[in-house]
């Protein structure tokens, strides 16, 4: 009878140890997954900042060129129309 009790106790201890080992392994895997996801999110945030800076610089350049074209067009529109002579009428 004592042998059966010892066998049951040994089996219970073994099952508990294996369960704790599996729990520890899953905990390590979860921690690794969280670290990977955090690193990925930080990388994406950095890339978004770079893209935002590039877009802001491109917009700044585009609108400065557009402003220059608008100024040139305004100067051309301010010149009186040509009356057919070699000079423009004043």
Backbone as CSV, one residue per row, in Angstrom:
resi,resn,N_x,N_y,N_z,CA_x,CA_y,CA_z,C_x,C_y,C_z
1,UNK,0.817,-1.189,0.000,0.000,0.000,0.000,0.863,1.257,0.000
2,UNK,1.923,1.265,0.752,2.811,2.419,0.801,3.464,2.631,-0.558
3,UNK,3.766,1.569,-1.265,4.377,1.693,-2.587,3.427,2.395,-3.549
4,UNK,2.152,2.101,-3.458,1.151,2.734,-4.333,1.030,4.209,-3.996
5,UNK,1.005,4.528,-2.705,0.937,5.917,-2.284,2.175,6.692,-2.745
6,UNK,3.329,6.079,-2.639,4.577,6.711,-3.074,4.566,6.925,-4.581
7,UNK,4.040,5.963,-5.322,3.966,6.094,-6.775,3.016,7.219,-7.168
8,UNK,1.876,7.321,-6.498,0.910,8.389,-6.787,1.516,9.744,-6.439
9,UNK,2.182,9.838,-5.307,2.816,11.104,-4.917,3.917,11.483,-5.909
10,UNK,4.715,10.515,-6.343,5.769,10.772,-7.329,5.198,11.246,-8.656
11,UNK,4.100,10.613,-9.071,3.450,11.021,-10.321,2.897,12.433,-10.204
12,UNK,2.323,12.769,-9.064,1.773,14.115,-8.856,2.887,15.155,-8.863
13,UNK,3.982,14.841,-8.211,5.119,15.775,-8.199,5.688,15.943,-9.609
14,UNK,5.808,14.857,-10.346,6.326,14.918,-11.722,5.392,15.748,-12.611
15,UNK,4.090,15.523,-12.488,3.125,16.281,-13.298,3.181,17.766,-12.952
16,UNK,3.305,18.081,-11.680,3.405,19.481,-11.254,4.676,20.121,-11.796
17,UNK,5.782,19.428,-11.735,7.056,19.958,-12.233,6.996,20.182,-13.737
18,UNK,6.383,19.242,-14.453,6.274,19.404,-15.911,5.354,20.577,-16.255
19,UNK,4.283,20.742,-15.489,3.370,21.864,-15.717,4.055,23.196,-15.482
20,UNK,4.838,23.267,-14.399,5.569,24.511,-14.125,6.619,24.788,-15.192
21,UNK,7.268,23.733,-15.679,8.252,23.900,-16.753,7.612,24.417,-18.025
22,UNK,6.435,23.868,-18.367,5.707,24.336,-19.551,5.237,25.765,-19.391
23,UNK,4.779,26.101,-18.179,4.334,27.468,-17.906,5.495,28.447,-18.054
24,UNK,6.663,28.063,-17.543,7.847,28.916,-17.642,8.248,29.117,-19.100
25,UNK,8.188,28.035,-19.878,8.562,28.133,-21.295,7.584,29.044,-22.037
26,UNK,6.275,28.901,-21.773,5.281,29.765,-22.425,5.480,31.213,-22.007
27,UNK,5.842,31.430,-20.756,6.087,32.774,-20.265,7.282,33.397,-20.994
28,UNK,8.341,32.613,-21.191,9.509,33.098,-21.935,9.146,33.408,-23.382
29,UNK,8.341,32.542,-24.003,7.922,32.781,-25.390,7.072,34.050,-25.489
30,UNK,6.193,34.253,-24.518,5.352,35.453,-24.518,6.214,36.700,-24.339
31,UNK,7.188,36.632,-23.452,8.080,37.768,-23.231,8.861,38.089,-24.511
32,UNK,9.346,37.048,-25.178,10.073,37.252,-26.429,9.167,37.872,-27.494
33,UNK,7.931,37.416,-27.565,6.986,37.966,-28.546,6.701,39.438,-28.257
34,UNK,6.536,39.783,-26.991,6.282,41.183,-26.628,7.484,42.051,-26.991
35,UNK,8.673,41.551,-26.748,9.887,42.318,-27.089,9.965,42.526,-28.594
36,UNK,9.687,41.465,-29.367,9.723,41.596,-30.829,8.686,42.594,-31.323
37,UNK,7.481,42.510,-30.783,6.424,43.436,-31.207,6.756,44.874,-30.830
38,UNK,7.299,45.075,-29.638,7.674,46.419,-29.215,8.749,46.991,-30.127
39,UNK,9.727,46.174,-30.450,10.794,46.619,-31.349,10.230,46.966,-32.721
40,UNK,9.303,46.156,-33.213,8.698,46.418,-34.523,7.908,47.723,-34.518
41,UNK,7.150,47.951,-33.462,6.364,49.190,-33.374,7.290,50.401,-33.306
42,UNK,8.369,50.314,-32.563,9.323,51.419,-32.492,9.953,51.681,-33.857
43,UNK,10.264,50.614,-34.588,10.845,50.773,-35.931,9.847,51.451,-36.873
44,UNK,8.590,51.026,-36.811,7.562,51.638,-37.658,7.386,53.111,-37.303
45,UNK,7.409,53.432,-36.016,7.281,54.829,-35.599,8.435,55.665,-36.125
46,UNK,9.635,55.114,-36.082,10.803,55.830,-36.608,10.659,56.059,-38.104
47,UNK,10.216,55.034,-38.831,10.047,55.172,-40.269,8.956,56.193,-40.603
48,UNK,7.888,56.235,-39.821,6.843,57.233,-40.045,7.375,58.651,-39.832
49,UNK,8.226,58.818,-38.834,8.820,60.136,-38.613,9.683,60.544,-39.801
50,UNK,10.452,59.595,-40.336,11.297,59.880,-41.505,10.423,60.247,-42.702
51,UNK,9.372,59.486,-42.933,8.467,59.769,-44.053,7.806,61.132,-43.868
52,UNK,7.387,61.438,-42.646,6.753,62.733,-42.381,7.723,63.871,-42.679
53,UNK,8.955,63.727,-42.258,9.968,64.765,-42.527,10.197,64.922,-44.025
54,UNK,10.309,63.786,-44.738,10.512,63.842,-46.192,9.325,64.504,-46.890
55,UNK,8.112,64.162,-46.470,6.927,64.756,-47.093,6.864,66.253,-46.808
56,UNK,7.213,66.650,-45.581,7.184,68.069,-45.234,8.196,68.839,-46.089
57,UNK,9.398,68.273,-46.265,10.412,68.932,-47.091,9.977,69.002,-48.550
58,UNK,9.382,67.919,-49.045,8.911,67.909,-50.434,7.794,68.933,-50.630
59,UNK,6.874,69.014,-49.672,5.787,70.003,-49.771,6.337,71.417,-49.724
60,UNK,7.309,71.637,-48.857,7.905,72.965,-48.752,8.539,73.361,-50.092
61,UNK,9.272,72.431,-50.719,9.906,72.710,-52.007,8.852,72.931,-53.100
62,UNK,7.817,72.093,-53.112,6.770,72.215,-54.124,6.056,73.558,-54.020
63,UNK,5.690,73.943,-52.805,4.948,75.195,-52.642,5.833,76.419,-52.861
64,UNK,7.131,76.306,-52.593,8.004,77.441,-52.890,8.139,77.609,-54.404
65,UNK,8.230,76.496,-55.136,8.277,76.579,-56.603,6.961,77.110,-57.154
66,UNK,5.854,76.666,-56.605,4.551,77.150,-57.048,4.417,78.643,-56.795
67,UNK,4.894,79.099,-55.652,4.867,80.533,-55.344,5.691,81.314,-56.364
68,UNK,6.855,80.793,-56.735,7.697,81.462,-57.727,6.979,81.534,-59.079
69,UNK,6.331,80.459,-59.481,5.593,80.446,-60.748,4.441,81.443,-60.700
70,UNK,3.735,81.509,-59.571,2.633,82.471,-59.440,3.138,83.903,-59.530
71,UNK,4.285,84.191,-58.951,4.856,85.540,-59.036,5.234,85.885,-60.473
72,UNK,5.832,84.921,-61.173,6.206,85.174,-62.579,4.961,85.389,-63.431
73,UNK,3.930,84.592,-63.180,2.682,84.731,-63.929,2.035,86.083,-63.653
74,UNK,2.088,86.533,-62.408,1.522,87.839,-62.070,2.269,88.950,-62.800
75,UNK,3.574,88.815,-62.922,4.351,89.816,-63.665,3.949,89.811,-65.133
76,UNK,3.777,88.614,-65.704,3.372,88.538,-67.113,1.970,89.111,-67.318
77,UNK,1.079,88.862,-66.394,-0.277,89.394,-66.517,-0.310,90.898,-66.350
78,UNK,0.680,91.463,-65.665,0.722,92.910,-65.455,1.200,93.650,-66.697
79,UNK,1.869,92.961,-67.620,2.357,93.611,-68.850,1.163,93.808,-69.782
80,UNK,0.998,95.040,-70.309,-0.141,95.289,-71.213,-0.036,94.433,-72.481
81,UNK,-1.157,94.160,-73.100,-1.138,93.309,-74.298,-0.385,93.971,-75.452
82,UNK,0.095,93.182,-76.355,0.862,93.648,-77.503,-0.091,94.185,-78.553
83,UNK,0.233,95.357,-79.104,-0.673,95.983,-80.078,-0.248,95.748,-81.519
84,UNK,0.720,94.888,-81.763,1.152,94.594,-83.125,2.414,95.331,-83.520
85,UNK,2.827,96.335,-82.804,4.051,97.059,-83.104,5.244,96.266,-82.524
86,UNK,6.432,96.860,-82.788,7.626,96.210,-82.278,7.744,96.373,-80.762
87,UNK,7.059,97.346,-80.228,7.117,97.598,-78.778,5.757,97.343,-78.173
88,UNK,5.782,97.165,-76.916,4.517,97.014,-76.207,3.967,98.413,-75.930
89,UNK,2.653,98.530,-75.935,2.056,99.839,-75.687,2.157,100.158,-74.202
90,UNK,2.344,101.423,-73.917,2.492,101.856,-72.514,1.330,102.654,-72.092
